[in-house]
Amino acid sequence: MDLGTIIGLISGAVGGNVAGGMMKNASMGTAGNSVIGVIGGFVLPMILNKLGMGGAAAAAGATGGMDVMSIVT
């Protein structure tokens, strides 16, 4: 599992909870919102890649990979 996938899953979980907080009548609870967000964070990049909109994965591949140390330092 690469770093882009992990970031997508974490941001999906956070985004699911933010969306659930904004739509109180459609909220599924913290766990439900997190699960739906993680599923979205995993599936959406695959759909975008199929449509030719690679996003972060395509940008990382175009520049020769993602260098984590350049972000940390």
SERO-4910 file (N, C-alpha, C, O; in steps of 0.05 Angstrom, whole numbers):
BEGIN
 pado doro    nc1    nc2    nc3   cac1   cac2   cac3    cc1    cc2    cc3    oc1    oc2    oc3
  Met    A     17    -23      0      0      0      0     18     25      0     35     28     18
  Asp    A     15     42    -20     32     65    -22     21     89     -5     -1     88      5
  Leu    A     37    109     -4     31    132     13      6    147      2    -10    156     18
  Gly    A      2    148    -24    -21    161    -35    -47    147    -27    -67    161    -23
  Thr    A    -47    121    -26    -70    106    -18    -77    111     11   -100    114     19
  Ile    A    -56    111     28    -60    116     57    -72    144     61    -90    147     77
  Ile    A    -61    163     47    -71    191     50   -100    192     40   -116    206     53
  Gly    A   -106    178     19   -134    178      9   -153    166     29   -175    176     32
  Leu    A   -145    144     42   -163    131     61   -167    149     86   -189    151     96
  Ile    A   -145    161     96   -148    179    119   -165    204    113   -182    211    128
  Ser    A   -159    216     90   -174    240     83   -203    233     77   -221    249     81
  Gly    A   -208    209     67   -236    200     62   -251    197     88   -274    205     90
  Ala    A   -238    186    108   -251    182    135   -257    210    147   -278    214    158
  Val    A   -238    228    145   -242    255    156   -264    269    141   -282    281    152
  Gly    A   -263    267    114   -283    280     98   -311    268    102   -331    283    101
  Gly    A   -313    242    107   -339    230    113   -351    241    138   -375    245    140
  Asn    A   -334    245    158   -344    256    184   -351    285    181   -371    295    194
  Val    A   -336    300    166   -343    328    161   -370    331    146   -387    347    153
  Ala    A   -373    314    126   -398    315    111   -422    306    129   -443    317    127
  Gly    A   -417    286    146   -438    277    164   -445    298    184   -468    301    192
  Gly    A   -425    314    193   -431    336    211   -446    358    198   -462    372    212
  Met    A   -442    362    173   -456    384    159   -484    376    151   -502    393    150
  Met    A   -489    351    147   -515    341    140   -526    324    163   -526    299    161
  Lys    A   -535    336    183   -544    322    207   -566    302    202   -567    281    214
  Asn    A   -584    308    183   -606    290    178   -598    265    162   -612    245    161
  Ala    A   -574    266    149   -565    243    133   -540    230    146   -528    212    134
  Ser    A   -533    239    170   -510    227    184   -515    198    192   -537    191    200
  Met    A   -494    182    189   -496    154    196   -480    148    222   -475    124    228
  Gly    A   -473    168    237   -457    165    261   -428    166    254   -420    165    230
  Thr    A   -411    168    273   -382    171    268   -371    147    253   -356    150    234
  Ala    A   -377    123    263   -366     99    250   -376     96    221   -361     90    203
  Gly    A   -402    100    217   -414     98    190   -403    118    171   -397    112    148
  Asn    A   -400    143    180   -389    164    163   -360    158    156   -351    163    134
  Ser    A   -345    147    176   -317    141    170   -315    118    150   -298    120    131
  Val    A   -331     98    152   -330     75    134   -338     84    106   -324     77     86
  Ile    A   -359    100    103   -367    110     77   -345    128     65   -340    127     41
  Gly    A   -333    144     82   -311    162     73   -287    146     63   -275    153     43
  Val    A   -280    125     78   -257    108     70   -263     94     44   -245     92     27
  Ile    A   -287     84     40   -294     71     15   -292     92     -8   -282     86    -29
  Gly    A   -302    116     -3   -300    137    -23   -271    144    -29   -263    149    -52
  Gly    A   -254    145     -8   -226    152    -11   -211    130    -26   -189    135    -37
  Phe    A   -221    106    -26   -208     83    -40   -218     81    -68   -202     75    -86
  Val    A   -244     85    -72   -256     80    -99   -253    104   -117   -248    100   -141
  Leu    A   -256    128   -107   -255    152   -124   -229    154   -140   -230    160   -164
  Pro    A   -205    150   -128   -181    151   -145   -181    131   -168   -170    136   -189
  Met    A   -192    107   -163   -193     87   -184   -211     97   -207   -204     93   -231
  Ile    A   -233    109   -200   -251    119   -221   -238    142   -236   -240    143   -261
  Leu    A   -225    160   -222   -211    183   -235   -189    173   -253   -185    184   -275
  Asn    A   -174    152   -245   -153    141   -262   -165    130   -288   -153    133   -309
  Lys    A   -187    116   -286   -200    105   -310   -210    127   -329   -210    123   -353
  Leu    A   -217    150   -317   -227    172   -334   -204    189   -345   -208    208   -360
  Gly    A   -179    182   -337   -156    197   -346   -149    221   -330   -132    238   -338
  Met    A   -161    224   -306   -154    246   -288   -140    234   -264   -152    230   -243
  Gly    A   -114    228   -267    -99    213   -247    -96    227   -220    -92    213   -200
  Gly    A    -97    253   -219    -94    266   -193    -66    264   -182    -47    266   -197
  Ala    A    -64    260   -156    -38    260   -142    -21    237   -151      3    240   -153
  Ala    A    -33    214   -157    -17    191   -165     -4    196   -192     19    189   -196
  Ala    A    -18    209   -210     -7    215   -237     15    237   -234     35    236   -247
  Ala    A     11    256   -216     31    277   -212     56    266   -200     78    273   -207
  Ala    A     53    247   -181     76    235   -168     91    218   -188    116    217   -188
  Gly    A     77    204   -206     90    187   -226    104    204   -247    125    196   -257
  Ala    A     92    227   -253    104    245   -273    130    257   -264    148    264   -280
  Thr    A    133    261   -238    157    274   -227    177    253   -217    197    261   -205
  Gly    A    172    228   -221    190    207   -213    185    195   -186    202    181   -175
  Gly    A    162    200   -175    155    189   -149    152    210   -127    159    233   -131
  Met    A    141    202   -105    137    220    -83    159    218    -63    165    196    -53
  Asp    A    172    240    -57    194    241    -38    183    250    -11    179    274     -7
  Val    A    180    232      8    168    239     34    187    257     49    177    275     63
  Met    A    212    254     47    231    270     63    230    299     54    236    317     71
  Ser    A    223    305     30    221    333     22    197    347     35    197    371     38
  Ile    A    177    331     42    154    342     56    160    346     86    152    366     98
  Val    A    174    326     98    179    326    126    199    348    134    196    361    155
  Thr    A    220    352    117    241    371    125    236    399    115    252    417    119
***
